[in-house]
Amino acid sequence: MNRRRYALLAASAVLTLPVACSSSTNAQMSTSSPPTASASPTTMSGNAIGVGQTATFQSQFAGEQGTTMRLAVTKVAYVSSVMDLGTPQPATRGVLVRVTMTATNIGSNPGVFDSANFQWVSPSGQVIPNVDTAGSAPDAIPTVTLQPGQHASGVATYDVSAKGGRLEYVIYTGQSPLITIDLPPS
């Protein structure tokens, strides 16, 4: 089972990596230092962050040695629709939230970052998995294996039931969140 999951994960990383490096996309992948926002981001000691903040977490998918990742959130916006293959797609649950982020591997081993691993927790505490959208925006952050020092930047869109709440990054079902993004109420 672990070999199948690892093979599937490795295949998806290989398939998405060329997209991230394409000159036709606004998403970025680089081995240089990640871009900084106009205001200095605040580094958080815990695992909950908001806009303009960064935090680190330990990430280890099946078959990996594990590494330290840093996640920076530079923008959160609520939108009415996203483009999917050139066609506007509205939210199916109620609200679309677009999160601009940069994931950086600051550890010593390669590691996967997958923005689809975020689940949404409503303001009342209801957990809803699988909230990522299939939007094909040119600025979408890819699922990618990051080498030490490498980063990926872009936008992830989540289909949620209401504004607010939080996004929790989990690799395995039932796992405690590795990092949490607190979403603004409006």
Buried (B, 14 or more C-beta within 10 A) or exposed (E): EEEEEBEEBBEBBEEBBEBBBEEEBEBBBBEEEBEEBEEEBEEBEEBBBBBBBBBBBEBBBBEBEEBBBBBBBBEBEBEEEBEBEEEEBEBEEEBBBBBBBBBBBBBEBBBBBBBBBBBBBBEEEEEBEEBBBEBBBEBBBBBBBBEBBBBBBBBBBBBBBBBBBBBBBBBEEEEEBBBBBBBEEE
